Amino acid sequence: MRSVVAGLTVWGLSVLLYAASDGSGLVQACSADYQSFCQDVKPGGGRVVACLRKHLAELTNSCRDTLRDIGPAGGDAPAVSTLIPAAPGSTLRDVSYGADPAQKIDVYIPDHPDHAAIVFMAHGGGWEFGDKAARTVVEPKAAYWRARQVIFVSANYRMLPQAAPLDQAADLARAVAYVQAHAQAWGGDPARVVLMGHSAGAHLVSLITVDPGIVSAAGVQPWLGTVSLDSAALDVPTLMQARHLPLYDRAFGKDPAAWATASPYQQLKTRPVPMLLICSTERATSCDSAEHMAAKIAQLGGKVTVKPLARSHMQINADVGADNEETTAIGDFLHTLGVG
C-alpha cells in the first residue's frame, strides 16, 4: 500500500479526500501533511480526513485552518469542534496531544465559557519527574480560574532521561498548539492563551517564549503572555559555570554549546510576548536570574515585570490561586493582557 500511495498525484489525493465539503481547497492545503501522516490510510468514508485531524497539532497552519473551516467530512470524520466534546464545568483528563504516553493534558472547563481565556500550566520537577494532576500543580489554580470563567490546562511532557529539556520544550509547544486547535470546542479563544510554568516548567515555557524555532515547528499561534514561577535556569551557561546542584548536570550536560541552545537568555534575540517573572528571595540565584533576563527583555523593547517574593520555591507554585501576593501579581499581569 505504501509504495502505491507514495506515488499518488494531487488528483489521486483529491479522490481520497472526496468526502470533504471543499475538496479542492483541502487538497491544496493538506497534500504535504497527507504524505507525512496518512499514506497508509485506506481511502473512503472520510478516513483520510479523520486521520489528518488526529494529527491536528502537527499539521501545517494552512491544512489545520482548512480542516477547521470545512466542518464534518464524511461518516467517520467529525468536525474539529466536536473531536473532543466537553460540557461546561467538566474536566477532560488524559487528552493525548502526541503518541507518547507522557504527552497528555487535563482540561478544566468553567461553568460558562464564552471565548474564554486559557491558562496553560507546565509542572516542575527538575526535568525528571512531576505530574499534571499533582495537587500542588492543579489546586487551587484550577478552581481559581474556573471561578473567573477561564479554562485551566495542565500538561505532562516527556522526562529525563527519555527527553532532554529541548525535547521537553518541543512537547509543551505541541501541547499549546493542540490546545489552540481545540479551544473553540471547549468554549475557549485560541488567541487568549497565557503560558505558565513552575521551576523546570518555568524554564521550559520561557524557552518556548523566546525561541521562535520551537514555536513554528509545533504550529503554535500567537498567545498573550508568559508567567515564570521561580526558575533559576533562565541563563543556563551562567548557572552551569557557578556552583550548582547535580540535577542541572543531568538536565544540561557538560557541553557549553548545548547550554546556550537550551538557555532562554541566550535564545532571547527579539522582543517576546509580555512576561511576568516571579522569584523567591529565599533562593540564592532565582531573583538575580530573573532580573538579568528582564534587563535583556527591556533592552529589546519588551514588557516584563519581576516580582520578588519572600516565599519558598514550593510555596510560589502551590499557593497560586489562594489569597496571597503571587496570585495578586499574576491576576494583575493577566488583567494587563485583557484576562479578567
Phi, psi and omega in degrees: 000319183298318182295327179287312185291327183299334182263012182297141171279171175299326176299316179298321177296323180296329176293317180297330184259024188300337185284347181291146181286342176229067189303317183296318179294323180292318178301314181296321186277332193242008185299317180292322179294322177300314180297327183283322193240336193231024184299328186266006181282131178291128184289159177108148175069017179078015185292325180293317178298319178298320178298315179301319181292333176293338179254029191305317184291343183260352185285161171295155182302319184294321180292315181298318180295322179294318178299322180295325186280330190278345179073204183300144182223076177098173188298325184244021181241094183289156175294155179305321185292345180242013178300316180231085182296144181212127178277148174307137180083002182267170175234125175264121183248143175057046175280124184279130172249001178201180186280334183286143180301336179281344186272077183221156176229157167247139184238120181254111188259132180287174184289329185226062180289132180214096188052045187292145169290163184228125172260120184254118188251131174248120183289162174265193181133027175064025180066004185245333183208183182121162182208142181298336184262002180300142184303318183290342177275323190263316185247139008269018185301307184301317180294320181298311183282328174301319180296338179259015178061037176248135177283135177247127180241130177243128191244139165262161178206165181294150186247165167298146000272001181297319186224130176283167182307322179296321177292323178294320176297321177296321176301311183295324177296320176298321179295320178297316179298320178297316179300316179296322181292333183252000187304317184296330178292339181257005184083016183257171179246115184297341179273348185254057181253138174239127178272142177215141177210155179244135174059242177301323177296327176292320175300316185291316179290330175293320178295318175302320185295326187256349184253100183295337179295319178296318182294312184291324180297327181272346183082025179289135176269164180307141177233176191278316186184178185222138177244122177255119180260092169060063171262134173261005186246036177283330174240090188295315179301318178296319178299314186286337180274352176256175175296132185211166180287151179300335181300330179288328175295319179295327182281315192248352176071204186240005183267115180302328178294321177291326176302312183295321181296327182263011185256121177304319182297315181289329180276351179284107184231343176226166182298122179272178171297161178305142182229144170244121181248103177266134183223152180267125175286353178274356177251149190292321190243353189299309184287327175298318179297319180294317180295321178299315178295317183297323180297320179289320176300315180297321178298329180273004178085014181274166177260124183212143176232130173255130181237095175285137180226139178277062181223156184288164178303319181284322180298323183300333176269307190295334186263001178296126184109342174273176182276092183202181186293321182292323178294319178298317180297318179292317178300317179296318179297314180296327178298322178294339179267000181089016177252110184266000000 
